[in-house]
Amino acid sequence: MFNRKTSPLEASNHGEKLDPNFFLRLKNTEDYFTRHAVEDPNFYPNYEAIKEINTILLKNELSQEDILGAVEIFNQTTSKPHHNGTRWFDLRLQLRHIAFVYGLEFKISKDLTLKLVGENE
């Protein structure tokens, strides 16, 4: 469906779109983890992950492949020691939402990573 590059603000799936503040929330999440990583090393993996995720997602055009790459970074970080607070949970929901807008449906697995619907656990 969206294997080609498409503007995130133009992409939609079943009437679902991204609101213009979606990317501001991603940037605010990065700022949050940046500040906390300075004081608490438990936040550093989150900071590294959101920095990479934002490098992928904060572009004018995205594809499903881009979304899958961002989710993979999230999953790798979730699978190792990191700060597992509400901002991290919010990021998981944001990634599920942008994935859905791009025609990909994820579920939250038992290990709190994101798995494509239909993919074996």
C-alpha positions in Angstrom: 0.0 0.0 0.0 2.7 2.5 1.1 5.8 0.8 -0.2 6.5 4.0 -2.0 7.5 7.2 -0.2 4.5 9.3 0.9 4.2 12.4 3.0 3.1 11.4 6.5 0.6 14.2 6.6 -1.1 12.9 3.4 -1.0 9.2 4.3 -4.3 7.7 5.6 -5.7 4.3 6.3 -9.4 3.6 6.9 -9.9 7.4 7.6 -7.0 7.5 10.2 -4.4 10.2 9.6 -1.7 11.8 11.6 -2.4 15.1 13.3 0.2 17.9 12.7 1.3 17.6 16.3 2.4 14.0 15.9 5.9 15.0 15.0 6.1 17.7 17.7 5.3 14.9 20.2 8.2 12.8 18.8 10.6 15.7 19.2 9.3 16.4 22.7 9.9 12.7 23.6 13.5 13.0 22.3 14.0 16.1 24.4 12.6 14.3 27.5 15.0 11.4 27.1 17.9 13.7 26.4 17.4 15.6 29.6 16.9 12.5 31.7 19.8 10.6 30.2 22.2 13.3 31.6 21.1 12.5 35.1 20.2 8.8 35.0 22.0 6.2 32.9 18.9 4.1 32.7 17.5 6.6 30.3 20.4 6.5 27.9 19.2 3.5 25.8 15.9 5.3 25.4 17.7 8.5 24.3 19.7 6.6 21.7 16.7 4.8 20.4 14.4 7.9 20.1 17.3 9.8 18.4 17.5 7.0 15.7 13.8 6.7 15.4 13.4 10.4 14.9 16.2 10.4 12.3 14.0 7.9 10.4 10.5 9.4 11.0 11.1 13.1 10.9 11.4 13.2 7.1 9.1 14.7 4.5 8.3 11.3 3.0 8.1 7.9 4.5 7.5 4.3 3.4 6.4 1.1 5.2 10.1 0.1 5.2 10.9 3.3 7.2 8.2 2.5 9.7 9.4 -1.1 10.1 13.0 0.2 10.7 11.8 2.6 13.5 9.8 -0.2 15.1 12.8 -2.5 15.0 14.9 0.1 16.9 12.1 0.4 19.5 11.9 -3.4 19.8 15.7 -3.9 20.2 15.8 -1.3 22.9 12.7 -2.8 24.7 14.5 -6.1 24.7 17.5 -4.8 26.7 17.8 -2.8 30.0 16.2 0.7 29.6 13.9 3.0 31.4 10.4 1.5 31.0 8.2 4.4 31.9 5.1 6.1 30.5 7.0 8.0 27.8 8.3 4.7 26.5 4.7 3.3 26.5 3.5 6.5 24.7 6.2 6.0 22.1 5.0 2.4 21.5 1.5 3.8 20.9 2.8 6.5 18.6 4.7 3.9 16.5 1.6 1.7 16.3 -0.4 4.7 15.1 2.0 5.8 12.3 2.3 2.2 11.3 -1.4 1.9 11.0 -1.6 5.0 8.9 0.9 3.5 6.6 -1.1 0.2 6.3 0.8 -1.9 8.9 -1.0 -3.3 12.0 1.0 -4.1 15.1 0.0 -5.7 18.4 1.8 -5.4 21.7 3.4 -8.8 22.5 3.9 -10.4 25.9 7.5 -9.0 26.0 6.1 -5.5 25.3 7.6 -5.3 21.9 5.6 -4.6 18.7 4.8 -7.5 16.5 3.1 -7.3 13.1 -0.4 -8.7 13.3 -0.3 -12.3 11.9 3.4 -12.7 12.7 4.3 -15.6 15.0 5.4 -14.8 18.5 
